[in-house]
Amino acid sequence: MFFIGFFFISNFIKNNFNYKSNNKYNLKNNFSYEINYSQGKILSKLSQKFNTQDEKEKIPELIKYAFISAEDKRFLKHNGIDILGSTRAFINNIQSGYIKEGGSTITQQASRLIFLNNEISIARKIKEILIAVILDYKYSKNQILKIYLNEVYLGEGAKGINEASQIYFGKLISELTLSEVAMLAGLAPAPNFYSPYQNYDLAIQRRDKILRLMYIEGYIDKINFEKALLEKIKVINKINNQDKLLINFILTEAANKISKKISYQIDDHIIISSSIEKEWQNKAQKLSQELLPEGLEVGLISIESDTGLIKTMISGRYPEFNQFNRAISAIRPLSSTFKIIPYCLAFLEGKSLLDTYDDSPTCWENYCPKNFSNFYQGKTTLIESFKNSSNIVPIKISYQFGLKKVINLANKFGIKYKKDLGSYLPIAIGAYGDSLLNITKAYSIINNKGELIKTSVLKKIKSKKGKLIWENKFQTKKIIDKEIANKLNYLLENSVQGGTSIAASIDDRKIYGKTGTSDLNRDLWFIGSINNLTTGIWIGFDDNRATNFSSGTSANFWKTYIESINI
């Protein structure tokens, strides 16, 4: 039985804890990283997990001895279980009348973290002890401590000391001070109870205890001990931890750029220069919480039109609590924002701005669409029909030149999802669903005189020693001629000046944009460009409920955001 367990545990650890040789590439596991905002300020730092298979990689001594002092003084001497330590803990707990200290060794805790659960039972404890003995026999103390430090929960969602260092201090583990290391080690037995966010004074008391233990055990000298006691620890504001979705979006793109380009043996610290504007991001996030009633959600994305760089990305009102990215993952009916595509097709087919269509109630077999508020213009120009967001005219354009051409043109603009656009007329007025990112990219092409530049949130990636790993080259592709783009911008400008998008207008500013509203006002859109920036806004409920608002809400949000960033 022992040998079966030995074989099973050995293979499990080999397959699940060899972070660097794992076939599935994961940037977080292969590199320590630093992500910077567009102007160089730090957005996030994270140290990589320890490589349990690499014996040459050593745990920083302060971290090693802080956790040994805090959790398992005899870790380097026992064989996985500590009879003396368990007996002492049992006696102290009986005398104090409560659980004053735990009896599990670091090896037992590592066993529980990767194989078991926190069930309180004799059977689970016996399994924990047996696994701990096998772990100690098979692996070095260095490997076992790495497993523990990679997996231990330290509060606030931090799994492992690398994540705890990021969440509490915004640092790589190599940048931690002795005092900060002691505080993190002090979190291990009860992360919520000792959390500096919940009870800072108690966290400091716990830190002081760990420092005293390290001093008594001879791991630090008196000078460093006293200096660490006096250090005023600053934990970062919890609000700075809310950008996980943005960070993951950046890391995913970065991983795609570097996974096949560099050796994993580079200096293990990469610097990612993102295109995100810190001030814009913060202002947009704040506005999302101030301008909208509770329950209503929002997605916002700003793209620099002539580079394709993403400057702002808001995934929702409270991304620290809701891990769904509405800017890139929500697939919602594009409604009237899509109408720019059939109008573009009309111009490509030789129509002019002043050419007319009959904007009167019309049926196509059993399909009888209506204009908003049953407002029909009769014979009208393309300028006026777009300005008033006619449903009839874009459908007539699609019927005249072929819905297949509309679909192909939409695909050229990047409006597509996992399935092909179905050939049915409601597509012409936005019955098809896509992401905020894709429809904003389409409008960005128009703002860039018909040139497509692949969107990216990255400017460059380099090593900490300055070696350039990847750089954005901003390659362009012509989608439509400049003359066609100018006509489309004329339509968009008129829509804002006196049409359905007037809520986005700003005095003496040229704005090119279009609102969109799905059935029962479930989706409220505005996509608009000003100068070299194209910004898309979506507002609605996640559960697709009707709202009591109009697309003017999104247009006004856009206006407020643009005015706040002074572009």
N, C-alpha and C positions, 0 to 999 in steps of 0.2 A: 504493500500500500504506500509505504514511504517513497519507493522508487517511482511509482505511477504519479504520485503528487509532485515529486521532484521533476520528472519529465514534463508534465503539464505546465507547471509554473515556469520552468525555464523557457519553454517555447512561447508561452504567453508574453513574457517580458521581452523576449527577443523580437517578437512581431509587433508589439504595441509601444515599446518604449525606446526604440532605436530611432530617435527623432531625425537624425541626419541621413540615415541610409534608407528611410522609408520611401518606397517607390512613389507614393503620392506626394507631389511637390507642394509644400506649404511654406510660404515666405516667412510666416511667423516662427516656424520651427527651424528654418535653415539660416536665418539671419537675425541679429539684433538690428533694429531699424530706428530711424528718426525721420519723422514727416514734418516738413516745414510748410507754412503758408506761403503765398505768392511772394511776399516781401521779406521772407527769411525767418519770421517768428515761428517758434516751435508749436506745432499742432499736437504731436504725440510722439512718445518714445516707448519702446518696448524691447526688453532683452529677450533673446531666444531662450527656449527651454534648455536645460542641461542635457547634454548627450550622454546617456547612461552607458553607451557602449565604448566611449572613448575614455580610457583610463588616463590619458595624458592631460585631459581637460580637468582642471582642479576647481573646486568650489572656493570662492574667495574666503579667506580665513575668518574675517569678521562674521560673515554669514554662517559659516560652518560652526564656529564656536558659540555664537549667540543662540542658535537653535539647540545645540547640544546642551548648553547651560540651562536653557529654558525647559527643554522637554525630556532630556535623557542624559544625565551626567555621566553615566557609565557606558554610554553608547559604544565607545571605542574599545571597551574591555569585554562586554558580555557577548553571548553567542545568539543573540536575537531576543532573548527574554532575560529579565533581570529580577531574580528572586529577591535580592536585597532591596531593590528599589520598590518592588510591588508590596513587600511586607511593610516597608517604611511608610508608603503612601496609605496603606490600609490602616495602620495605627494612627497616623496623623488625622485621617478622615474621621475615625471613630472618636478621637479626642476632641476634635473641633465641632463635631455634630453635623458637618456637611462635607460635600466633596471639595476638599481643599486642594488636592492634587491628584492627577491621574496616575495609574499604575502601568500604563502601556508604554513600551519602549518605542523609539522612532521606527524600528524595524516592524513592530507590531502595527503601528499606525500606518506604515506604508503598505503592509499586508491588507489592512482593512480598506484603505483608500482604493486599491486596485482590484481586490478580489471580493470583498465583502460589503456589508452595509453597517449602519449604526444601530442595528437591532440589539437590544439589551437582553442577552440570554447566555446561559452556560454553553450551549452548543456553538454559538457564534464565537465565544471567547476561546473555546478549545481549538476551533478551526484557525483562529487568528494566531494562536501560539504555534501550532504546527507549521503553518505557512511561514511564520517568522523564522523558525529554526531552519527551514529549507532555504529561505532567502539568504540567511546569514552564511549558510554552508556554501551556497552557489556563488554569491556575489560579494564583492569587496564592500567595505564600509563606505567608500567613496560613491559607489554605484547606488547603494541603498539610500544614502542621504540625498543623492540626486533625485531618485524616484520620489522620495518624500517631499523635497522642496519643489518639484515640478507639479505635484498633485495636491498638496495641502491647501485647504480652503482658509483664506485669511480675511474674509468679509468683503462686502460691497461687490460681490460677483467675482472676486479675484481668486482664480485657481492657480496656485503656485506663487512663489515669491516674485517671479518676473512680472506677473500681472499686478501683484500688490504694490510693487515699487512704482509701476506706472500709475495706478489708480490713486494712491495716497500722496505720492510725491512728484509724479510726472517725470521720473528719472529711470535711467538704466541702472541695473543693480551695481555696476561698477562705479556709479556716481554717488551711491548712498553713503551717508556719514555713519559713524559708529552709533550715534544716538538714534538715527532712523532705523538702522538694522535692528537694534534692540527693541524698538517699538514694534516692528513687524514680527519679530520672534515672540513678543509678548501677546500677540493676537491669537496664536495658534490654538490654545485650549478653549477659548470662547470669543470668537471674532466680533460678534455683535456686542457682547458685554464690555469688551475692552476697546471698542472702536473709538478712535479719536473724534469721529463725527458725532457719536452718541454721548460720550462722556470723556472729554479731553483730559480732565484732571486724573481720572482713573487710569487712562491710557498712559499718562506720564508716570504715575505711581508704579504701574506694571513695568514700564521701560526701566525705571530706576532699579527695580528688583533684578531685572535681567543683567543690567550693567554691574550690579553688585556681585552677582553670581559669577560673571565673567572675570571680575577682578579677584575674587576669592580663589577661583580655579587657576589663576595665573595666565589667563588668555590676554589680558590687557594690563598695562601698568597704571600706577596711581595717577600720573599726569593726564593720560587719556581718559581714565575713569572720571576724574573730577571735571575735566573739560566737557565730556559728553553729558554729565549731569546738569551742567549749566546751559547747555544748548537749548534755545527756544525753537522747538520743532514747528515747522509750518506745513500743514497738510493743504493740498490744493483744494480750491473750492469745488464742491461736488458738481456744480453746474458745468465744470470743465470736462466732466466725464460723460457728457451727454452725446458726444459726437461719434459714437461707436459705428453707426451706420455709414457715416461719411468716411471714417477711417477705414472700415472694411472695403468700401467702394474703391478707395485709393489703393489699398493693399492688393485687391484683386487685379486691378489694372497693372500695377507694378509687377506682380508675379508673372503676368502674361508677357511682360516685356523682357524680364531678365532670366526666366527659368532655364532657357536653352542657350543663353549668351555668356554666362560666367560660371566658373567653378564654384562649388559650394565651399571650397577651401579659401576663398577670398578672405579678407580680414574680419568677416562675420559682422560687420557693422556697415549698413548702407544708409545713405542720406537721400531721401525722396523729396524732391522739390515739387510741390503741388501748385496748382493754379488758383487755389481758393483764396479769396480776399477775406482776411480775418474780420475787418470792420464790417464789410457787407454781410458776411455770414451771421455775425452777431446781431446786426440790426434786423435782418430778415427774420431771424429766429424770435427775437423780441416782439416784432410786429405780429407774428403769427399767434402769439399768446395774448396780445393786447387787443387786436382788432376784431377777433372772432368770438362768438359765444361758445361756451363749453360744449363739447361733443362734436362740433363741426371740425373737420380736418382740412389740411392744406398741404400742397406740394409746390415747391418753387425751384426753378432752375434758371440760372443766367449763363449765357454763352457769349464769349467774345467772338463776334461774327467772322472777323478776318483771320482768326487763328484756330477757332474751334475749341478754345480752352474754356472749361467750366469754371466760372468765377464764384458762383454761389450754388449750393444745393441744400434745400430744406426738405427733409423727408417726412416731417410731420410737426405738429405743435409741440409735442413733448417726447422727443426721440430717446430721452433717457429712460422712459417707461414703456415705450411702444417700439418694438424692433421691426417695423415694416416700413420700407422705403417707398413712399408714394410718388417720389419724383421719377423713379426708374422701374418700379415693379407693379404699380397699380395700372391695370388695363381697363380704361373707361371709354365710353362712347365719345368720340372727338367732336360730335355735333357740328356747329357752324364753323368751327376753326378749320374744318376740312374743306370748306367751300372754296378756299383759295386754289385748290387743285383743279376742279373743273373750269374755273375762270382762266387759269394758266393754260389749260388745254385749248380753250377757245382762242386765246391769243396765238398759240402755236399753230392753230389751224387757220390763221389769217384774220381773225376778228379784230376789230379796233375797239377802243374804249367807248366810242359813241354808237357802235352797232346796237341794234335794239332786239328785244325779245318780248313776247307777250306774257306779262306777269298776271295771268288770270287763272282762276281755278281750273285745274286740268286733272284728268284721270288717265292712268296707264293701266288698262284692263281693270283689275280690282283695287289698284293702288291709287288712292286719291289724297295726296299730301295737302296740307294747309299751311299757309303762311302764319307767322306769329300774329295773334290778335285779329286774324282774318283780314289783314291789311294787304290789298292787292293794288298794283300800280297800273295795270293794263300795259300798253306799249311803253317800254322803258329802256333806257340805255344800260349797258353793263355797269357803268359807274353807279347809277341810281339803284339798280337791283342789288348790287353788292353792299352799297351804303345802308340799305334798309334790310339786308340779310334775307332776301327772298329765298324761299325753298323751291319755288316753281322753276325759276330760271336755271340754277345749276343742274337740276334734274333734266331740263330740256337740253342743255348743253351736252350732258352725258348721253342722253338718248340720241341726239343728233350725230355725235361723232363716235359714239360707241363706248360703252362702259369699260370695255377691255382696255381702251386707251387711257381712261381715267385711272384704272388700277395700275397699269404699267408706269404711268407718270408718278403716281403716289409712291410706288416702290422705288423709283429713281430718287425721290426726295427722302427716302429712308422711312416712310410710313408703312410699316409691315410688322406682323406679329408671327407666331409660330405656324399659323395656317395661312393659305392664300386668301386674298380678298374674294369673297363670293360675288358672283355676277348678279347682283340685284340692285335696283335703282336707289333704295334708301342710302346706299353707300355715298352717293353724291352729296348728301347733306349730313354726313358724319355719323351714320348709324354704326359704323365700324369702330371697334375699340383698339386703342393703342396707348402707349405711355406718354407722359408729359415730356420726357426727354426727347422722344422721337418727333413729336409735333413741334417742339421748340427748335429742334435741329432743322426741320423743314423751313420754318420761318427765318432762321438764321441764314440759310442759303439765299433766300430772297434779299435779305438785308446786305448780303455780301455780293450783290450783283450777279447772282446765279452760280456762284462758285461754292462747291462743297468742300469743306475741310473736315476731316474726320475729328469728331469731338474727343476730347481727352481731358483728364483732370491732372495730367502730369506734364511738367516742363523738362525735367531731367532727373536722372538717377546716377549717383556716384558713390564710390567707396569713401570711408572716413579718411583715407589717405589721399583723396582727391582724384582717383582714377575714374574717368568717365565710363559709365556702364551703358547708358542709353540716353538719347536726347531727342526731343520732339522735333521733327523736320517739317511739319506743317505742309504736307502734300495736298495739292488742290485737284479738283476734278470739276469740269464745267457741266452743269446740269441744264441750264437754260441760258440763252444769250442775255446780255446786259439790257437790251431794249425790252425784252419780255419782263425782266425783273423790275425795270423802271415802271412799266405799266401796272404790275402787281402792287408795287409800293404806292402808286397813285391811288389805287383802290383802297389800300389799307390806310393811307393818310386820310382819305375822305371819310372812311368809316369812323375814325377817331374825331375828326373835326366837327362832324354834324350828324353822324349816323348812330348805329346801335352801340358803338364803342366809345361814345362821347365821355363816359365817366373816367376814361384814362387820359383825357386831354390836359395838357399843361400849357399855360399861356406862353406864347412866343416860342414854343418848341415843336419841332417836326417829330411826330410820332406815327409809326406805322403799325397798326394792330387790328385784331379781330377778336370779338367775344364769341362764346359758344355756350349753349344751354341745352342739356338733354331733357327728355320727357320728365315732367313733374319737377323740373329744376333740381334733378338729382346731381348733376355735374355742372359746375359753374367754371367757365374757362375764360382766360384772357391771355393771348400771346402777343407781345408787342416789342418793337424795336425802337431804340433811340440812340442816335449816333452809331457806335460800333457794338452796341450791346443788345442782345435779344433775350428777353425774359419771359418765361411761361409760368402761369399761375393756374393751379387747379384747386377748387374748393368743393367739398361735399362730405357726406357721411360714409364711413367705411362699409356699413351694412346696406348701402344703396337706397336709403330712405329718401323721400322727397324733402326738399328744403323750402323754407319760406323766403328765400332770397332769389336774386337774379344774377346774371352774369356781370351786371354792373358792380356787384360786390367784389368780384375778382379784378375787374378793371380798376376800381378804386384802390384796392390793395396794391395793385401794380404801381399805380400813380404814387401812393404814399411811400412805397419802397424806393422807387426811383428818386423821389425828392429827398429821401433820407440819406442816400449815398452820394448825393450831389454830382450826378453824372451829367 
